Amino acid sequence: MNSPLLSVEGLSKRFGGLQALSDVTFAVNTGEIVGLIGPNGAGKSTLFSTLVGLHRPSAGKVALNGRDVTGLRPHVIAANGLTKTFQNVSLFAGSSVLENVLIGGLVHSRVASARGFAMDCLERVGISDIAQRSAGSLSFPERARVEVARALCTRPKVLLLDEVMAALNTAEMDEIISLIRDLRKDGLTVVIVEHHMRAIMSVCDRIFVLNFGQLIADGPPAHIARHPEVVKAYLGREHDV
Ligand SMILES: Nc1ncnc2c1ncn2[C@@H]1O[C@H](COP(=O)(O)OP(=O)(O)OP(=O)(O)O)[C@@H](O)[C@H]1O
């Protein structure tokens, strides 16, 4: 059997007296779309930030394609193929859409060659027509696409999407879901943190559930939607899938 593309073993993160992640272990295979859910404060963003090197883990190991990337600097981890988008979309409002996306490409190349690839990424997410617009003037759905394009510009193998659908209505969310499916068809592996259960349940092959920093369940959407501990800790009721 092939080894998983992303492998996380016994990952823990402590902030002073607070244990934000406790002994988290999971694996993601090439081409999967995996969801990560759990109540506010469960540790989802901390897990993403620790995976991409923004936090140094207190214990545990992260491997990408069999290579240990634990504790490496964020740009080195990005260059190895693991990238995340940022919650509460953090674009440079005074810069153009193209400039915002191009920043992602600087992990691999200089500005001149990054520009062409940044345009390709904008094309891939369907917004090449707004490349010269100021990022500060964008709608929420446009901003979500720019965030995805910027992450794509780092040429990820695994893309971590942190609540990119947060401010979107149902129709806008469906468009992003369709984009995520297209990215998978192109060979990308995706992990999604999202509070919109309809979106998560419809797009993910598998879902991991965090509660108080611990992984309490892992399985296909139909299993997670009826998992008693998940319903109690997070969902509040069983969901139809
Ligand atoms: N830099 C930090 N310093 C100290 N504590 C932190 C830090 N970042 C997160 N925490 C704490 O770690 C815990 C997990 O937070 P985290 O943001 O990862 O949860 P989350 O599951 O992403 O929540 P949400 O769904 O609200 O985004 C929380 O108790 C939070 O207050």
The ligand as an ORCA input file, in Angstrom:
! r2SCAN-3c Opt
* xyz 0 1
  N      -1.616     31.854     19.967
  C      -2.349     31.367     20.969
  N      -1.991     31.578     22.258
  C      -2.724     31.074     23.277
  N      -3.837     30.337     23.116
  C      -4.262     30.111     21.863
  C      -3.537     30.609     20.724
  N      -4.188     30.205     19.593
  C      -5.268     29.500     20.005
  N      -5.298     29.434     21.358
  C      -6.291     28.705     22.164
  O      -6.256     27.353     21.722
  C      -7.567     26.799     21.719
  C      -7.880     26.307     20.322
  O      -8.106     27.449     19.482
  P      -8.344     27.347     17.929
  O      -8.420     28.737     17.381
  O      -7.336     26.441     17.332
  O      -9.779     26.655     17.858
  P     -10.729     26.453     16.599
  O     -11.226     25.055     16.671
  O     -10.022     26.862     15.355
  O     -11.910     27.470     16.928
  P     -12.873     28.304     15.925
  O     -13.848     27.316     15.352
  O     -13.539     29.282     16.856
  O     -12.004     28.965     14.886
  C      -8.507     27.891     22.217
  O      -8.723     27.693     23.586
  C      -7.733     29.164     21.944
  O      -8.096     30.189     22.845
*
